[in-house]
Amino acid sequence: MKRRDVLLGLGYGAAAAAGLGTAGRALAQAKAPIRIGVIQDLTAAASAMGRVQRATYDLFVKEFNEKGGVDGRPLEIVFNDGQSDPARTAQLTEKMVAVDNVMVLVGATNTVEALAMKSVAARRKIPLLAGGGAAVILSQPVDPWTFQCMGRDDNTLVDMARIAVEDQKLKKIGIVHVSNAWGTGGRDVMIKVLKEKYQLEPVAVESAETAAVSMVPQMLRLKNAGADGVLLWVSIDSVPTALKGMNEVQFKAPVMSNLACTEANIKLTGNLPMHQISHAVWSWDRPDAMAISDRLSAVTNSNMKYEDTWPMAWNVMQALVVALGKAKLSYDPKDLAADRQKLRDAVEALKDVPVIGGREGATFSFSPTDHLGYEPEDYVNKETFNGVDWKMYRSPTRS
Amino acid sequence: MESFVILAVSAISSGCLYGLVGMALAIIYSASKLINFAQGEFVMLGSMCAYVLIVVAGVGFVPSMLLAAAMVGVVGIAVMKFVMAPHLARGTASFSMIIVLMGVSIFIGQATLIATGAVGYSVPYAFGSGSRMIFGVPLQPHHFLVIGVTILVTIGYWFLMNRSMLGLATRAVGFNRDMAFLTGINVSRIVMFSFLLSAAISGLAGALVAPLIGFRPLMGMALVFKGFMALVIGGGFGKPYGALLGGIFIAALSTLLTGLGFSEFADAATFLAMLAVIIWRPTGLTNQADDH
């Protein structure tokens, strides 16, 4: 074959590929979209997370539609603001299912809203891919229609105990937790891990109400019990109150917290060592994730590099589009209920879908007995030491 | 002994904050028979003013606290003049006005949330972050500021209500609005004064609590809840110091249980105490059964 013919052939091939791409995009615009019902908080307490998640969904859908969509159909987000209100969330979910005829539900920002969506999803028989809320509560016991795509708190708690005992060599550990269900659940895991893994009993376990104006009594109890370190499991708003309590009673000990290890907070403890261990889907050491975070930073006009909310949202959409590709849906409005069932089955059958959050190579798999996408070995915990020095902690089960 | 003093000072300080919020609730109730659901947002605005003045503008704590009270007082007047006054003039039912105040609460909270985001902002203590050795015990001086300001406000409020014509008129309006009107009292002005005073005290409480828990947009509701409990337990609807004593009672109970190693039961015990007071002494600890 002459060189000229080869070049011509390549030229025709490129032109055909370009034409097909254009045709694919045109086709995607021509067919009816696949509607995804999303609830996140744009207002109220959890809005900081909700806004990031919404921006992530929007970016994913925009980029995905530009590539041609699923079966030539674009994705379309039907969005609603849950306002951290479960009753409102339930109503909006009903509306999205019954009026907007969405194919699948995605959300929400916090646990109570996600539980409200879960309830509607089960009743209306529509798949829900949850990218927020407490993973264990949402995924256990297994509900046929709900699939959890974020990390688990108990993994964070295991790492908090590990850093306290193995790295910090602490022997007399005190626990301070918030008095709600999340806090007492975390307390139980911490006590169990200390006892079963390290044969340690906490020297004091103290509860604090969610809106305490002082944690002096709790910190004094820990100090008087001779605690040499603190496992702190309180809400983000209560972290400064806890640290001020420590400072006030002159209780000098390292703090392992799940939240809010900032320079300002560390100053409140009198510059004591403070560690923040957060679960699971942080991915700033992954080049593929950082490329997405750069694009997200550009559209949100903020730095998403150290933000750990967006990978959860990205994971949801990645799992969803793979399932949509495999579900063989009819897209006939009359068959919406059957299509939702097919999509649910496809999500449940997902195996080893690559996701962006967690360690490099992390994947999602679901089964009829496991609706939690992550495997424990895929978690990456972040540790902040002194609010400045960042260090990645691999999950304890990962070699 | 050292632990006891630390716990006692902390409990009294926390109780004073609950008491101030309870007192602010009682003031509006006295003049209008309304429970102001926007009271928490007034407290939050006080914290926000303190943050802006102290952290952003570099103003000292005490002047910031007074300015916060004045600024939130102005907000209180605005709420009264533009939201409540038309309803009062129309004779809207109390229940409807409480709903209106809930709307004000949601509006202020959400507007602040949109403006500042959901994050918390730290506010420094009035006298530095460390504890000082006072009588050989390490104590945070801010607690004494909280206690001192609360005592001054309580005394001032008592004098205002019991030794001035304005206080007499306020009590008269609260007792019987129509009769007060017939005796020549400007009822709407009295109610406006109660909003001003109540909002200013809330602003003061917000500035005082800011170094303890920081400022965040949705902080108010939990404090108002505690303030309301203080009011009910202490019987502050009738006596200015009732809310203060109720607040100290709540905080002392919670601190005592925590100090004894029963922190898990502190919340439940507080509610149980309120329930007990409502059953056995409905007018509160500081009132006689026939006070109302």
Contacts between the chains, C-beta under 8 A, distances in Angstrom:
chain1	res1	chain2	res2	distance
A	43	B	110	5.6
A	43	B	113	6.2
A	43	B	114	6.8
A	44	B	110	7.4
A	44	B	113	6.8
A	44	B	118	7.8
A	44	B	218	7.3
A	45	B	118	5.8
A	45	B	218	5.4
A	46	B	118	6.8
A	47	B	113	6.6
A	47	B	117	7.6
A	47	B	118	5.1
A	48	B	117	6.0
A	48	B	118	4.4
A	48	B	119	6.4
A	179	B	263	7.9
A	179	B	264	6.9
A	179	B	266	7.8
A	179	B	267	5.7
A	204	B	261	7.8
A	206	B	258	6.8
A	206	B	263	4.8
A	207	B	263	4.3
A	207	B	264	4.5
A	207	B	266	7.2
A	208	B	263	7.0
A	209	B	254	7.8
A	209	B	266	6.9
A	209	B	267	5.3
A	210	B	222	7.0
A	211	B	213	7.7
A	211	B	219	7.4
A	211	B	222	3.1
A	211	B	223	7.0
A	211	B	226	7.8
A	212	B	213	7.8
A	213	B	14	5.1
A	213	B	17	5.9
A	213	B	209	6.0
A	213	B	212	5.1
A	213	B	213	5.6
A	213	B	223	7.6
A	214	B	10	5.2
A	214	B	13	7.3
A	214	B	14	5.1
A	214	B	212	6.3
A	216	B	6	6.5
A	216	B	7	7.0
A	216	B	10	4.1
A	216	B	255	8.0
A	217	B	7	5.7
A	217	B	10	6.7
A	217	B	11	7.9
A	217	B	254	7.7
A	217	B	255	4.9
A	217	B	258	3.7
A	217	B	259	5.4
A	217	B	263	7.2
A	218	B	258	6.0
A	218	B	263	6.1
A	220	B	3	5.8
A	220	B	6	6.0
A	220	B	7	6.6
A	220	B	259	7.3
A	221	B	258	6.7
A	221	B	259	7.0
A	221	B	261	6.8
A	221	B	263	7.5
A	224	B	3	6.4
A	236	B	120	7.1
A	237	B	120	5.3
A	237	B	213	7.2
A	237	B	214	7.4
A	237	B	216	5.8
A	237	B	219	7.4
A	238	B	213	7.9
A	240	B	120	7.0
A	240	B	122	5.7
A	240	B	213	7.0
A	240	B	214	5.3
A	241	B	212	6.5
A	241	B	213	5.2
A	241	B	214	7.9
A	244	B	129	7.7
A	244	B	211	8.0
A	244	B	212	6.7
A	247	B	129	6.3
A	247	B	130	6.9
A	247	B	131	7.3
A	248	B	6	7.7
A	248	B	10	7.7
A	248	B	131	5.4
A	248	B	138	7.5
A	248	B	139	7.8
A	248	B	140	4.7
A	249	B	6	6.1
A	249	B	131	7.6
A	249	B	138	7.1
A	250	B	131	6.2
A	250	B	138	5.2
A	264	B	122	5.2
A	265	B	122	7.6
A	267	B	129	7.3
A	268	B	122	7.3
A	268	B	129	6.5
A	270	B	129	7.6
A	270	B	130	7.1
